[in-house]
Amino acid sequence: MVAPPDNDVLWARALHFKHRDGTPALSGVSLEVREGEILAVSGPRGSGKTTLLRCLSGLVPVQSGEVWFNSVPMHTMGTLTRERLRRERFGWIDPAPVLVPELNVWENTALPLMLRGTGRRQAKTAALEWLERLDVGTRARRRPHQLQQAERQRVCIARALAAAPSVLFADEPTAPLHRSDRAHVLRTLTTAARSHGITVVLATHDPDTEALADRTVALLDGRRVKTVHLPPVSGTATTEGRAACSLSV
Ligand SMILES: Nc1ncnc2c1ncn2[C@@H]1O[C@H](COP(=O)(O)OP(=O)(O)OP(=O)(O)O)[C@@H](O)[C@H]1O
């Protein structure tokens, strides 16, 4: 086992993943994420973006290959150690908002901090600050069901940032937002991440989202590819309607 370079916060090698029903989701993906970097993972639906983020974040154990976080091997960790690492160092944003229905908005936002041992008052202050930045400060005392879907997603983003993770994994984080709101919310997320030194790994199939990242890693059918744009050639059955081909890297 060779340790990764020091300046990579995440370092993955030859990741393979198959779902329980045998569906292959990753076939030998390797990548590195530098400290403070905003990395977009792009690709069409079903290309393996979510599965890659789940493996990198320790949400699912690696079946084959290696994942290192700050030069510590995650692929050899037991479940409890991995869960503690995730709780203390990682944040996660799902493509649809997931909140605790019994808690109000600020309590939901403060929850990851309180689970880590931060006092209620300090956690509430941080939660309220981030809710303001995400333009949902006025909803702080409401329950999730009293909010619109797009507002609930803003709360999830505030919750992820309030906990000041080392790495934030965001899986299509602006999917439930109106198109006109997406750029603003994404800019808030990326600006906050940059100013707080949070590394971001962002799954997306939206070119506007990719444009806000420092670098993009493209996936297709569970493999890393580099997309080569070719002019469409009309009139042939095999090339009609295709503007790009992908080369494995
Ligand atoms: N729970 C599951 N059981 C079986 N196959 C799955 C499961 N989840 C995903 N898959 C399959 O694994 C492959 C990779 O899926 P994944 O969700 O990682 O891709 P994705 O790029 O994130 O797609 P999307 O943009 O639709 O979320 C796809 O073929 C998908 O159909």
The ligand as a Gaussian input file, in Angstrom:
#p B3LYP/6-31G(d) Opt

LIG

0 1
 N      -29.524000       0.936000      -5.532000
 C      -29.153000       0.565000      -6.744000
 N      -29.300000      -0.711000      -7.145000
 C      -28.915000      -1.120000      -8.385000
 N      -28.351000      -0.299000      -9.295000
 C      -28.187000       0.991000      -8.954000
 C      -28.591000       1.485000      -7.675000
 N      -28.283000       2.828000      -7.619000
 C      -27.730000       3.144000      -8.812000
 N      -27.681000       2.033000      -9.615000
 C      -27.109000       1.962000     -10.974000
 O      -25.709000       2.206000     -10.841000
 C      -25.232000       2.983000     -11.941000
 C      -24.615000       4.277000     -11.418000
 O      -25.649000       5.032000     -10.753000
 P      -25.364000       6.422000     -10.031000
 O      -26.631000       6.803000      -9.295000
 O      -24.120000       6.323000      -9.259000
 O      -25.153000       7.389000     -11.282000
 P      -25.354000       8.965000     -11.393000
 O      -24.384000       9.417000     -12.421000
 O      -25.285000       9.584000     -10.044000
 O      -26.821000       9.077000     -11.950000
 P      -27.961000      10.168000     -11.608000
 O      -27.523000      11.452000     -12.252000
 O      -29.185000       9.564000     -12.249000
 O      -28.070000      10.230000     -10.114000
 C      -26.439000       3.199000     -12.853000
 O      -26.430000       2.178000     -13.825000
 C      -27.611000       3.024000     -11.914000
 O      -28.765000       2.593000     -12.623000

